[in-house]
Amino acid sequence: MTMDCRLEKVRKGKFISYVVHHPDGGFRRLVFAPGGKALVPADGADEATSVVTKGAIEVTIEQDHYRIPLSLLEPANDR
């Protein structure tokens, strides 16, 4: 893993999504799955695994692997 990606929070009313921007211009749009304990692709096209670890959530989609600090994500009661 590298620190090259940038995380953007996008809010539309009460709906919040997160966009992980890759250095090459690619991106992944993520949303919380029902229940709020996993991040999944917003379009649902690719299968994802999501695991909460100490202080972060780790998301794997195809060859992409992200470790996002929980402090950067919206608190569950604010969604």
Protein Blocks (a to p, Z undefined) as FASTA:
>chain_A
ZZkbccddddehjbccdddddfkopacdddddehilaccdfklmaccdddddehiacdde
hjbccdddfklpccfklZZ
